[in-house]
């Protein structure tokens, strides 16, 4: 997935369902929206 510059975006409440070593690579929906808003300004 990262090889192709794809990032998984999930709602915050589902983040804990992924392995701890994988979570740092996952964006929450809120952080994704904030990132997009920041890049669009």
C-alpha positions in Angstrom: 0.0 0.0 0.0 2.8 2.5 0.9 4.7 1.4 -2.1 2.0 3.2 -4.2 1.7 6.2 -1.8 -1.7 5.1 -0.5 -2.7 5.9 3.0 -5.4 4.2 5.0 -7.9 6.6 6.6 -10.2 5.4 9.3 -12.6 6.9 11.9 -10.7 7.4 15.2 -12.7 4.7 17.1 -11.4 2.0 14.7 -7.8 2.9 15.0 -7.3 0.6 18.0 -8.4 -2.4 16.0 -5.1 -2.3 14.0 -1.8 -3.6 15.3 0.2 -1.0 17.3 3.1 -1.0 14.9 0.8 -0.2 12.0 -1.3 2.5 13.7 1.3 5.2 13.2 0.9 4.9 9.4 -2.9 5.3 9.5 -4.6 8.6 9.4 -7.8 9.2 11.3 -10.6 10.8 9.4 -10.1 14.0 11.4 -6.4 14.3 10.8 -7.0 13.6 7.1 -9.6 16.4 6.8 -7.3 18.8 8.7 -4.4 17.9 6.4 -6.5 18.5 3.3 -7.8 21.8 4.7 -4.3 22.9 5.5 -3.0 22.1 2.0 -6.0 23.9 0.3 -5.3 27.2 1.9 
